[in-house]
Amino acid sequence: MKGKIGLVVGLGVGYVLGTRAGRERYWTGVVKVAKSMSGQGTPGQRLDSAIATGREAAEDLAEATEEAVEAAKATTAKAAKPASKSTAAKPAATKAAPKNPGA
């Protein structure tokens, strides 16, 4: 009787431990297959990576836009000052008057 109880207990413990080990191996295999099929990581990891890349690109674009606006403002300010001085320094009378051939 003791032998039969020991055998049943041993089989039960072996079954439980074996199913746990098998389940871990199964899920490890599933994750490996998913990673190999998707290229890099799980779909969630790829999504996180895409979001991070998008944020970095948006920040770079915002910085470039700000720099372009500042450069345009500086160029406009430089161009406006000499133009207003040259217009004030040269009156309209400096233009050549059209020659009247009949007079």
VEXDREN-2710 file (C-alpha; in Angstrom, 1 decimal):
% VEXDREN-2710
k/r/px/py/pz
1/MET/0.0/0.0/0.0
2/LYS/2.8/2.4/0.9
3/GLY/4.4/1.7/-2.4
4/LYS/1.3/2.4/-4.4
5/ILE/0.7/5.8/-2.5
6/GLY/4.4/6.7/-3.1
7/LEU/4.1/5.9/-6.8
8/VAL/0.9/8.0/-7.2
9/VAL/2.4/10.9/-5.3
10/GLY/5.6/10.6/-7.4
11/LEU/3.6/10.5/-10.6
12/GLY/1.5/13.5/-9.6
13/VAL/4.6/15.6/-8.6
14/GLY/6.3/14.6/-11.8
15/TYR/3.3/15.5/-13.9
16/VAL/2.9/19.0/-12.3
17/LEU/6.6/19.8/-12.6
18/GLY/6.7/18.5/-16.1
19/THR/3.7/20.5/-17.3
20/ARG/5.2/23.7/-15.8
21/ALA/8.6/23.1/-17.5
22/GLY/6.8/22.3/-20.7
23/ARG/4.7/25.4/-20.5
24/GLU/7.7/27.6/-20.0
25/ARG/9.5/25.9/-23.0
26/TYR/6.4/26.4/-25.1
27/TRP/6.0/30.1/-24.3
28/THR/9.8/30.6/-24.8
29/GLY/9.5/29.0/-28.2
30/VAL/6.4/31.0/-29.1
31/VAL/8.2/34.3/-28.2
32/LYS/11.3/33.2/-30.2
33/VAL/9.2/32.4/-33.2
34/ALA/7.3/35.7/-32.9
35/LYS/10.6/37.6/-32.7
36/SER/12.1/35.9/-35.6
37/MET/9.0/36.5/-37.8
38/SER/8.6/40.1/-36.8
39/GLY/12.3/41.0/-37.2
40/GLN/12.9/43.0/-34.0
41/GLY/11.0/42.3/-30.8
42/THR/7.4/41.8/-30.1
43/PRO/4.8/44.0/-31.8
44/GLY/4.5/46.1/-28.6
45/GLN/8.2/46.7/-28.6
46/ARG/8.1/47.7/-32.3
47/LEU/5.3/50.1/-31.6
48/ASP/7.2/51.7/-28.8
49/SER/10.2/52.0/-31.0
50/ALA/8.1/53.6/-33.8
51/ILE/6.6/56.1/-31.3
52/ALA/10.0/57.1/-30.0
53/THR/11.4/57.5/-33.5
54/GLY/8.4/59.6/-34.4
55/ARG/8.8/61.9/-31.4
56/GLU/12.5/62.3/-32.2
57/ALA/11.7/63.2/-35.8
58/ALA/9.0/65.7/-34.6
59/GLU/11.4/67.4/-32.2
60/ASP/14.1/67.6/-34.9
61/LEU/11.5/69.1/-37.3
62/ALA/10.4/71.6/-34.7
63/GLU/14.0/72.7/-34.1
64/ALA/14.8/73.0/-37.8
65/THR/11.6/75.1/-38.3
66/GLU/12.5/77.4/-35.5
67/GLU/16.0/77.9/-36.9
68/ALA/14.6/78.6/-40.3
69/VAL/12.2/81.1/-39.0
70/GLU/14.9/82.9/-37.0
71/ALA/17.2/82.9/-40.1
72/ALA/14.4/84.3/-42.2
73/LYS/13.7/87.0/-39.7
74/ALA/17.4/88.0/-39.5
75/THR/17.7/88.1/-43.3
76/THR/14.5/90.2/-43.6
77/ALA/15.7/92.6/-40.9
78/LYS/19.1/93.0/-42.6
79/ALA/17.6/93.4/-46.1
80/ALA/15.0/95.9/-44.9
81/LYS/17.4/98.3/-43.2
82/PRO/19.7/98.9/-46.2
83/ALA/16.8/99.2/-48.6
84/SER/15.1/101.9/-46.6
85/LYS/18.4/103.8/-46.3
86/SER/19.1/103.5/-50.0
87/THR/15.6/104.7/-50.9
88/ALA/15.9/107.7/-48.6
89/ALA/19.4/108.5/-49.8
90/LYS/18.5/108.4/-53.5
91/PRO/15.5/110.6/-54.4
92/ALA/13.3/109.8/-57.3
93/ALA/14.9/112.7/-59.3
94/THR/18.0/110.6/-59.9
95/LYS/16.2/108.6/-62.5
96/ALA/16.9/109.5/-66.1
97/ALA/14.2/111.6/-67.6
98/PRO/12.9/110.2/-70.9
99/LYS/14.2/112.1/-73.9
100/ASN/11.6/113.8/-76.0
101/PRO/12.6/113.5/-79.6
102/GLY/10.0/116.0/-80.8
103/ALA/10.9/118.9/-78.5
END
